[in-house]
């Protein structure tokens, strides 16, 4: 089949969404499908070597046609500019699809966010008779309303109309947890038969083939430290102020160190806060490459997951799976609605709590510090769970079955 993947993020960007879309493209290509990807030109979430690098607008990457389009900025800008960028995005994509895609499109898979890209799927379904599959990761605009990002009633009404159109025109809607499925069914009145739960997968091979080397500990002078790692996008949804406040309460224990790796809208504010309150136990570092990430995770003691308590949807941070694949124990601070609590509980790979109390967060971290002898056991249980439930092959099998339904 001729399949078009539509996503705002694709490698070389360092984001879970980028990696998921690349792995989906590669696996479908290996299964004999003809794959094209249209995505935004990479400008953010890059490793240092790629920041000033130029990329071709159209390239063939292991048999996959990748079209990278320069668009209005949507990262590290205010929310008004981001909103305008997202509204313009689908029309820029449609223009370039017409320009660069010559064959008939059988299947179009749209990754959301941004939700506005669903308009591309809706239009291609009508004009090309393509089957439209919508992959919903963040339930927008609800998550933006909950976080206080979206307040204007007219803007909310516009985005809710786009959301309604997306759900009604999509042939299949993929969500990454059962809680998200129930939310769309009960709150958004999406027919249950239209929704399929496909977990965000993890390719465990790079983690299995990587051993702890101490490379990152040595680089950052963290030998013999108890290292907690948060790695990923640093934005309002993550609520990392909680982690800094917990770090503040644990500063009297010199062994404990917090390593925050990544970038995003909130990073500068968090760095400034850490300086203002003289946090010597928090280190910020930029993104590492996809190839280096397993080495980084293997070098730490506990993987940290964080979501603001203002979130009200059942989102599951994909970094949970990376920590599990690396056999690393987890401490998670999540909104009460997140399905991440159940995954961590079922896997018995660490602890989670509602992200509303810095004191309790620091106590939970201290609990893990005191029971360091159990970390290996938690890590092994996490690896067993992810190997059974979240493998790349089984999840993409489920997506491929949707093509014929």
N, C-alpha and C positions, 0 to 999 in steps of 0.2 A: 504493500500500500504506500501511497505518497502521503507522508505525514509532515505537518508543519508544527513546530514547537514555538510558542510565543512567550517570551519571558524578558523582563527588564534586566535580568542579571544572569551572566554566563561567564565562565572563565575567560580571561585571567582574574576576574573578580574573585575575592576570597569571601564567599558567603555560602551558607548551607543551601540556599535556593540555587545558586550558580552550579554547585557541585551536583545537586540532585538532577537538574536539567541536563547537564553534560552526561551523567551516567545513564539517564533515561535515553538520550539521543544515541549514545554508543551502543547500548544493549539492543535497542530496536533496530539499529543499523546492522548489528551482528545477526539479528534474526531475519534479515532479508528485506526489511522495509527501506524505502527511499526517504531519507530524513533531511529536512532543512530546518534551520533555526534562525529566527529573527530576534535580535536583542539590541539593547542600547550599547553604544560605544563605551568601552571601559574607561572611567575617569576616577572612580573612588573604590575603596576597599581593595587596594592593591598592595602587593609587597613592594619594597623599596625599588627593586630593579625594574619594575614595570610602570612606575609612576610617570616617567617621561618617555616611555616607549610608544612608538606609533604602531597602529594595527590596521590591517587591510579592511576595507569596507565589506568585501566579499572574499571568502577564503574557503578552501577545501581542507577540512581537518579530519583526517582518518576516514575519508569517505562521506563526511557530513558537510553539507553546505551551510556555512555560518555567515549571516548578514548582520553587520554591526552598524547601527545608525546613530549619528550624532543628533542629540535631542536637547531640549531645554534642560537646565540643571534641576535635579530633584533631590540631591544630597547636600548636606551642609548649607542649606538655604532656609529662609523662613517658610512657615507653613502656607502662606498665601502663594508664594512663588512655586512651591511644591505642588499645590493644588492646580495651578495653571498648567504646569508642566505635565501633570498626569492627565489633564483634560485634552491637551494637544497630542499626547503620545499616540493614541490609537490611530489618528489620522495620518501621522508621520509614518507609522508602521504600515498602514494600508497602502499608502503611496509607494513605498518601497517593495512591498509584496508584489504589487502590480508590475513594478519595474524589474524585479529580479527573479520572480518565481514564474516559470513558463508552463510547467506541467499542471495538470488537474490536481487539486488538493482533495484527498479522500478523508483525511482526519486532521482536525486542528485541535491542538491541546494548548490551553491558555493557563499560565501560572499567575495566580492572584495572591498577593498584591503586586502591582496596583490593580484595583478593581476595574479601572477604566479600560484596561486591555481586553476585558470581556467583550467590549463593543466590536473588536476585531473578529472574535469568534462568531458573534451574532451575525455580522455582515457577511463573513465568508460562508456561513451556513446557508444564507439566503442566496448569495450570488454564485457560489461554487457547488452548492449541494453537498458541502462537506459535513461530516459528523463533528459536532462541537462538544469537546470534553473540557470541563472547567475544573481546575485544581485549586481549591479554596484553602489557603493556609491561614490567613487572618480574616476574621469576619468583619469586613469593613462595610459601612462606616461605624458600626457599633463600637469597635475597639477604639476608634479615634474620639468618639463621643465620650466613652468611659474615661479616657485619659485627659479629657478637657482640651484636646487639640482642635476638635471640630465643635463650634458653638453656634455659628450663624444658622438660623433656621432655614434660610433659603438654600444654603450650601448643603445642609443635611438632607433637605427634600430632594435636591438634585441627585446626590449620591445614592439615596435610598431608591430613587427611580432607576438609576443605573443598576443597582443591586437587584432589584425586582426583575428587570429585563434580563440580566445575566442568568438568574435562576430559572426563568420561564423559557428562555430560548436554548439553554444548554441541553444536550441530549443526555449527558451524564455529568454528575457533580462528584468529584473526589474530595474527601476530607481525610484528615490524618489521625482521627481518633473517634471513638464511639460517642464521646461527649459532644464533639462538633456535629456529628450526624444528628443527634437528638436536638441540639440547639437549632439547626436549620429546619428540622421537621416541626418542632414545637413552637419556636419563636418566629420563624420566617415562613411557616406554612408551605415548605417545599415538600412535594410528595416523597414518601420514604423510598418508593421504588426507583426514584431518580438518583438517590444518593448511594455511593459506595465508599466504604472506609478502606483506604489504602494507606497503611502506615508509612511515614517517612522512613526510608530504609537507610542502612549503613553498609558500606563495603568493608567487611571486617579484615580482608586480606592484608591491607597495608599495616594494620595494627598487629596482626598475628606475626607478620614478618619483621617486626621492629622490636628491638630490645631496649631497655633503659640504658642509656650511655652516660648520663650525668653531664652531657654537653651543655644543656641550657642552665643547669645548676651552676656549672663552672663559669659560664659566660656572665651570669648575673650575681655571682658570689653568694649562692644560696646553698652551698654544701652544708649538710647536717641541719637544714632548716625544715620545718613542717610547712610545706608549700600548698596553698590553696589556689587553684587556677580558675579564673573566669576568662573565657576566650570567645570573642564574637563581636557582633555589632553592639555599640554602646549608645543606646538611644533612650527616649523617655519610657518606652515599653518595658525596658529591663529594670528600671528602678534601682540602680546601683548605689544610690545614696545610702540605702540600707546596709550594704556591704561595708561602706566606709565607716558608718556609725558603729557597726559590729567590730571593725578593726580598731576603732578608737577605744572600745571597751576592753580589747585584748592586748593593748600595747605594752602592758606590764609583763607579758610573756614573750621574751625575746626570740624564742624558737619559732613562733608563728609568723608566717609571711604571706601576704596576699599579692598574687601576680595577676594583673589585668592586661590581657593581650587583645588588641583590636582597635577599632576606631568608630566614630559616629558623632552625632550631634551633641551628645552630652559629655564627650571625653574632656574637652577643655574645662568645662565647669567642674567636673569631678577632680581633675588634676589641681585646679585652683583651690578647691575645698581641702584636698589632702595637704597642700602646702600651708594653707591658712591655719589648720589645726595640728600642723607638724607631725603628720603620720609617717613615721619612718618604717612602718611595716607594710606599706603598700607600694608596689612597683608597677608603672605603666610601660607597656611596650607595644610597638606596632604589630600589625598582622604578620603571621608567618605563612609561608606557602603551604599548599595542600600536601606537598611531599614532606615538609618539615613538621607538620602538625602532629602526626603520630609520635614522632620523637619527643616533641614538647610534652604531650600528655603522658607519655611513659615516664617522664622525669619528675612528675609531681605526686603529691600524696592524696589530694582530694580535689575532685572536679566540682566547681560551683555553678549552680544554675540559678538565675534570678529573673523574676518577673514582678513588675509593680502590682501591688494589691489593688490598684485602680482598674486593672483589667477585669472584665466580667465575662469573658468567653473562655472556652475550655482548651485554649492553645497549649501545645506541648513543645517546649523548646527542643530543637533537634540535637543540640549539643549533649543532651542526656545520652543519646545513642553512641556518640563518639567516646564519651567517658566509659560507657559499658564495654565497647569494643576494645578499649585499651586496658580492660580489667582494672579500672580505677574506681574507688568508692566515690559516692556522690553525696553532697549536701545541697538541698534545693530550697529556695525561698520563692514561693509561687502564690499567685492569687488562688483563692479557695476553689474557684471553678475549674482550674487546670486539671486535665487528665494526667499530668505528670506525677501527681501525688500517687495515683493508683499504680502507674507503671513502676515507680520506685518501690512502692510497698510490695507489689507482686514479685518483683525481681529480688527483693531483700538486699539491695546493693548500697544502702545508705539510709539517709534520713531526709524528710521534707517537712516543711511547716508553712503556714500562711505568712506571707511577707508583710506583716504589719507591726512587728515589734523588734527593734534592734537589740534590746536586752536579751530576749529569748533567742534571737539569731546568734548572738555571741555565745550564749550558754550551749547551744547546739553544736557550734564549732568546737567549743572547749570539750564537749562530750566526745567528739571524734578524736580530738587531740589526746585525751586521756585513754581512749581505747585503741591506740595505734596498732596494737597487736591484732586487731580484728579487721584492719583495712584490707588485707590480702583476701580474706574470706569474702568480704563484701564485693570486692572487685571480681573474684571468680564467679560469684553468683550472678553479677551483672552481665559478665561475658556469656555465661550459659543462657541467660534469658534473651539477650539480643541475638545470639546465634540461632535460637529457636524461633523467634517471632519477627525479627526485623531485617532479614537478609535481603540483599538487592534482588536476587533472582526471584524469590517468592512474591515480592511486591510488584515487580515489573511484569511477572506472569499475570497478576490480577489486572493490571492496567491493559495488557494486550487483549485479555478476554473481553474487555469493554468494546473493542473495535467491531465485534460481530454481534453485539447485543442490540 
